[in-house]
Amino acid sequence: MRNNIFFAVLASFAVLLSGCSDHGDAKSVSYYKEHMDEAEQKQAQCQEDQVDFQKNEDCRNAADAIMNGGDFTPSPHKEW
């Protein structure tokens, strides 16, 4: 009986925690590529809040857009 109550409370707690995820409103990488200023703001916010980029899709998408979508100057060719 005691184990049943414990598991019921544990299951209820797990269900409540699963609703705390913010993955539902994550913007895509292509969105952030089109809105680079917003991607930079999001990345700065994620770094300030010390968010784990592997677990937060929105932060990861913003970082991916910055790394893969921005303008860059290629390095000159080097001959070794």
C-alpha positions as CSV (number, residue, x, y, z in Angstrom):
1,M,0.0,0.0,0.0
2,R,2.8,2.4,0.9
3,N,4.7,1.6,-2.3
4,N,1.5,2.4,-4.4
5,I,1.1,5.8,-2.8
6,F,4.8,6.5,-3.3
7,F,4.7,5.6,-7.0
8,A,1.5,7.6,-7.5
9,V,3.1,10.7,-6.0
10,L,6.2,10.1,-8.0
11,A,4.2,9.7,-11.2
12,S,2.2,12.8,-10.5
13,F,5.4,14.8,-9.9
14,A,6.9,13.5,-13.2
15,V,3.8,14.5,-15.1
16,L,3.9,18.0,-13.6
17,L,7.6,18.4,-14.5
18,S,7.1,17.3,-18.1
19,G,4.8,20.3,-18.6
20,C,7.7,22.7,-17.8
21,S,9.4,22.3,-21.2
22,D,9.9,25.2,-23.5
23,H,10.5,23.2,-26.7
24,G,7.0,23.9,-28.1
25,D,7.7,27.5,-29.1
26,A,11.2,27.0,-30.5
27,K,12.0,28.9,-33.7
28,S,13.7,27.1,-36.6
29,V,17.2,27.5,-37.8
30,S,15.9,29.0,-41.1
31,Y,13.8,31.6,-39.1
32,Y,17.0,32.6,-37.2
33,K,19.0,32.8,-40.5
34,E,16.4,35.3,-41.8
35,H,16.5,37.3,-38.4
36,M,20.1,37.3,-37.4
37,D,19.7,40.1,-34.9
38,E,17.1,38.1,-33.1
39,A,19.4,35.0,-33.2
40,E,22.2,37.0,-31.6
41,Q,19.9,38.3,-28.9
42,K,18.7,34.8,-28.2
43,Q,22.2,33.4,-28.0
44,A,23.3,36.1,-25.7
45,Q,20.3,35.5,-23.5
46,C,21.0,31.7,-23.4
47,Q,24.7,32.3,-22.5
48,E,23.7,34.8,-19.8
49,D,21.2,32.3,-18.3
50,Q,23.8,29.5,-18.7
51,V,21.3,27.3,-20.7
52,D,22.5,23.9,-21.8
53,F,22.4,24.2,-25.6
54,Q,22.0,20.5,-26.1
55,K,18.8,20.5,-24.1
56,N,17.2,23.7,-25.4
57,E,16.2,23.6,-29.0
58,D,15.6,27.3,-29.3
59,C,19.1,28.2,-28.1
60,R,20.6,25.5,-30.3
61,N,18.8,26.7,-33.4
62,A,19.9,30.3,-32.8
63,A,23.5,29.2,-32.4
64,D,23.4,27.0,-35.5
65,A,22.0,29.9,-37.5
66,I,24.8,32.2,-36.4
67,M,27.5,29.6,-37.1
68,N,26.1,28.5,-40.4
69,G,24.0,31.3,-41.8
70,G,25.9,34.5,-41.3
71,D,28.3,36.3,-43.6
72,F,31.9,35.3,-43.2
73,T,35.2,36.1,-44.8
74,P,37.1,33.0,-45.9
75,S,40.7,32.6,-44.9
76,P,43.3,33.0,-47.6
77,H,44.6,29.8,-49.1
78,K,47.8,28.7,-47.4
79,E,50.4,26.5,-49.0
80,W,52.5,24.6,-46.6
